[in-house]
Amino acid sequence: MKFTTDVVIGLEIHIQLNTVTKLFCSCPTQGSEEPNSRTCPVCLGHPGSKPVV
C-alpha cells in the first residue's frame, strides 16, 4: 500500500474591533471593564441561544 501526505498550514488571527456593541449580540463593549462583566446567554454560548444576524 502506498500512502501520500499533504502539508496543510493554517493561520489563526486575533483582532480587536473598535465597535460599540459585540458582533453577534447587543451587549455593549467597554475596553476598561473587568473581563466577562457584560455578557448574555448568546455571548456565553448557552445551549438553545443562537445569535441573530
MDAnalysis code that builds the backbone (N, CA, C; Angstrom):
import MDAnalysis as mda
import numpy as np

u = mda.Universe.empty(159, n_residues=53, atom_resindex=np.repeat(np.arange(53), 3), trajectory=True)
u.add_TopologyAttr("name", ["N", "CA", "C"] * 53)
u.add_TopologyAttr("resid", np.arange(1, 54))
u.add_TopologyAttr("resname", ["MET", "LYS", "PHE", "THR", "THR", "ASP", "VAL", "VAL", "ILE", "GLY", "LEU", "GLU", "ILE", "HIS", "ILE", "GLN", "LEU", "ASN", "THR", "VAL", "THR", "LYS", "LEU", "PHE", "CYS", "SER", "CYS", "PRO", "THR", "GLN", "GLY", "SER", "GLU", "GLU", "PRO", "ASN", "SER", "ARG", "THR", "CYS", "PRO", "VAL", "CYS", "LEU", "GLY", "HIS", "PRO", "GLY", "SER", "LYS", "PRO", "VAL", "VAL"])
u.atoms.positions = np.array([
    [0.826, -1.173, 0.000],
    [0.000, 0.000, 0.000],
    [0.880, 1.249, 0.000],
    [0.536, 2.203, -0.835],
    [1.321, 3.423, -0.914],
    [0.526, 4.577, -0.296],
    [1.146, 5.279, 0.665],
    [0.498, 6.405, 1.327],
    [1.146, 7.708, 0.881],
    [0.328, 8.720, 0.701],
    [0.857, 10.058, 0.405],
    [0.317, 11.028, 1.440],
    [1.108, 12.014, 1.769],
    [0.678, 13.011, 2.744],
    [0.798, 14.397, 2.140],
    [-0.068, 15.272, 2.560],
    [-0.041, 16.667, 2.142],
    [0.219, 17.537, 3.363],
    [0.975, 18.583, 3.177],
    [1.231, 19.537, 4.249],
    [0.133, 20.595, 4.215],
    [-0.524, 20.809, 5.356],
    [-1.571, 21.821, 5.472],
    [-1.159, 22.786, 6.567],
    [-1.109, 24.061, 6.237],
    [-0.728, 25.091, 7.201],
    [-1.905, 26.043, 7.365],
    [-2.311, 26.308, 8.606],
    [-3.414, 27.224, 8.881],
    [-2.961, 28.389, 9.738],
    [-3.669, 29.495, 9.612],
    [-3.382, 30.687, 10.407],
    [-4.580, 31.012, 11.281],
    [-4.323, 31.394, 12.513],
    [-5.366, 31.859, 13.417],
    [-4.994, 33.274, 13.816],
    [-5.869, 34.215, 13.492],
    [-5.568, 35.630, 13.718],
    [-6.593, 36.208, 14.684],
    [-6.128, 36.920, 15.697],
    [-6.995, 37.575, 16.671],
    [-6.869, 39.079, 16.503],
    [-8.016, 39.753, 16.382],
    [-8.014, 41.211, 16.306],
    [-9.095, 41.747, 17.230],
    [-8.972, 42.986, 17.632],
    [-9.986, 43.628, 18.454],
    [-10.638, 44.715, 17.621],
    [-11.949, 44.573, 17.388],
    [-12.681, 45.528, 16.576],
    [-13.080, 46.733, 17.415],
    [-13.065, 47.896, 16.832],
    [-13.456, 49.126, 17.518],
    [-14.948, 49.358, 17.276],
    [-15.802, 48.607, 18.005],
    [-17.247, 48.696, 17.833],
    [-17.907, 49.075, 19.151],
    [-19.157, 49.550, 19.064],
    [-19.914, 49.931, 20.257],
    [-20.548, 48.707, 20.906],
    [-20.992, 47.740, 20.088],
    [-21.585, 46.511, 20.611],
    [-20.794, 45.314, 20.100],
    [-21.084, 44.166, 20.683],
    [-20.428, 42.934, 20.252],
    [-20.973, 42.514, 18.887],
    [-20.308, 41.600, 18.229],
    [-20.638, 41.246, 16.855],
    [-21.965, 40.505, 16.736],
    [-22.262, 39.539, 17.608],
    [-23.451, 38.711, 17.459],
    [-24.527, 38.963, 18.507],
    [-24.397, 39.995, 19.324],
    [-25.441, 40.337, 20.282],
    [-25.389, 41.840, 20.537],
    [-26.307, 42.333, 21.348],
    [-26.382, 43.778, 21.575],
    [-25.699, 44.212, 22.867],
    [-24.903, 43.359, 23.478],
    [-24.184, 43.735, 24.697],
    [-23.155, 44.820, 24.371],
    [-23.113, 45.883, 25.174],
    [-22.140, 46.946, 24.908],
    [-20.718, 46.495, 25.231],
    [-19.761, 47.148, 24.629],
    [-18.354, 46.842, 24.886],
    [-17.667, 48.063, 25.465],
    [-16.844, 47.845, 26.440],
    [-16.012, 48.886, 27.029],
    [-14.649, 48.261, 27.260],
    [-13.595, 48.937, 26.879],
    [-12.270, 48.358, 26.986],
    [-11.703, 48.308, 28.383],
    [-12.229, 49.122, 29.303],
    [-11.611, 49.230, 30.625],
    [-12.343, 48.456, 31.712],
    [-13.292, 47.605, 31.367],
    [-14.044, 46.864, 32.378],
    [-13.407, 45.510, 32.658],
    [-13.874, 44.890, 33.720],
    [-13.407, 43.556, 34.085],
    [-13.800, 42.556, 32.996],
    [-12.987, 41.534, 32.762],
    [-13.350, 40.512, 31.773],
    [-14.657, 39.817, 32.145],
    [-15.468, 39.513, 31.152],
    [-16.751, 38.808, 31.302],
    [-17.757, 39.562, 32.162],
    [-17.657, 40.883, 32.250],
    [-18.600, 41.636, 33.070],
    [-19.867, 42.004, 32.306],
    [-19.826, 42.069, 31.000],
    [-21.012, 42.369, 30.186],
    [-21.267, 41.184, 29.264],
    [-22.075, 40.236, 29.747],
    [-22.354, 39.029, 28.976],
    [-23.843, 38.737, 28.971],
    [-24.267, 37.911, 28.052],
    [-25.649, 37.438, 27.967],
    [-25.597, 35.966, 27.538],
    [-26.722, 35.263, 27.479],
    [-26.692, 33.853, 27.068],
    [-26.066, 33.631, 25.688],
    [-26.259, 34.576, 24.760],
    [-25.656, 34.431, 23.429],
    [-24.141, 34.544, 23.529],
    [-23.652, 35.522, 24.294],
    [-22.199, 35.702, 24.458],
    [-21.557, 34.465, 25.077],
    [-22.230, 33.887, 26.056],
    [-21.671, 32.752, 26.781],
    [-21.864, 31.432, 26.047],
    [-22.682, 31.419, 24.990],
    [-22.891, 30.196, 24.211],
    [-23.739, 29.164, 24.920],
    [-24.724, 29.603, 25.704],
    [-25.608, 28.658, 26.387],
    [-26.404, 27.847, 25.367],
    [-26.708, 26.597, 25.683],
    [-27.494, 25.778, 24.764],
    [-28.857, 26.408, 24.493],
    [-29.261, 26.410, 23.234],
    [-30.558, 26.964, 22.856],
    [-30.526, 28.433, 22.502],
    [-29.420, 29.096, 22.719],
    [-29.338, 30.516, 22.353],
    [-28.509, 30.644, 21.086],
    [-29.089, 31.283, 20.107],
    [-28.373, 31.486, 18.848],
    [-28.319, 32.977, 18.554],
    [-27.248, 33.442, 17.967],
    [-27.170, 34.864, 17.629],
    [-28.120, 35.220, 16.491],
    [-28.599, 36.444, 16.507],
    [-29.459, 36.948, 15.447],
    [-28.599, 37.768, 14.511],
    [-28.547, 37.347, 13.253],
    [-27.720, 38.057, 12.272],
    [-28.593, 38.958, 11.440],
])
